[in-house]
């Protein structure tokens, strides 16, 4: 059966025409499901959280780097320079030094919405919240060898897929070709002359070349050149910002060329609230890179902040093993296991920034509010319930506006 949502037809718009097409694409993506609406609406999440009945009861955790947009799609396998793969936070655009409770609420809402999208009963959501706080607490107690629980199948399968991937898989998936060229079309759009010139200048910078070579384990004296590049229509909440895909060539010791796919993304001011007097880099690209190094070492070690066209961006190599965690359908057992495991991943990211005394104090705060019939801190449960209602109403209104416009 055909989807009632009308696809946006893209024909490689000129840079001056991009804004309208990107906004139409974002509107379409957010109309596809309530879960997609939650993922693409960070601003409303924090607005509605601030106005929820539970807002004043959310505890103020230690001021650490948090993801700021900790939904399911922003977790997934990431490779380090040695080929090891670990599930970590993979998108740090909204990262700030802030309250770790916000990551827990954002993850809880995402899990609850995914459960509803899988037609699971409310009892499953209650159990997910219990397991989520248990998994998070296990990581805070012991981030090195704590118990994440049984690895869910959705995680196991994506890790298996990640470990078997090579450049040819990445090229075929992202570029629809194994040859090192970016095919212009629905996802990749032609560059303006100033964009191409700026990218060529950027990759001629020795510091950027050194980063590319170090990510590949190549000697620093090798030649690096820009092979091809395009504007990349990607993401949801970031649509409308500068986003480029670039193929970079590196000369080998035998005079041949090896290639890397590099993602360049504009960094803008975060929506997530920062802690009072938080000492964060003033430049948004530097902020994202600093957050990645604190929260997701596999990712942070292959990122760099840059300036281009008068704006702040960050660049990173896209490793073949970097995949997004996609949840199409949960059953009850998988939903509960996933809640514990993914909360453990977030807990490790938080805990590695705390000393033992800070971890112990934060655990005490979390455990203090677990005395009800539902073994979940009441501030977390009430926040998720309130936000689920706000987002469902917002989603239906969004779909109505989309239908009228279409």
Buried (B, 14 or more C-beta within 10 A) or exposed (E): EEEEBBEBEBEBBEBEEBEEBBEBBBBBBBBBBBBBBBBBBBEBBBEBBEEBEBBEBBBEBBBBBBBBBBBBBBBBBBBBBEEEBBBBBBBBBBBBBBBBBBBBBBBBBBBBBBBBBBEBEEEBBBBBBBBBBBBBBBBBBBBEEBEBBBEBEBBEEBBEEBBEBEBEBBBEEBBBEEEBBBEBEBBBBBBBEEBBEBBEEBBEEEEBBBBBBBBBEBEEEBEBBBBBBBBBBBBBBBBBBBBBBBBBBBBEEEEEEBBBBBBBBBBBEBBBBBBEEEEBBEBBBBBBBBBBBBBBBBBBBBBBBBEBBEBBBBBBBBBBBBBEBEBEEBEBEBBBBBBBBBBBBBBBBBBBBBEEEBBEEBBEBBEEBBEEEEBBBBBBBBBBBBBBEBBBEBBEEBBEEBEEEE
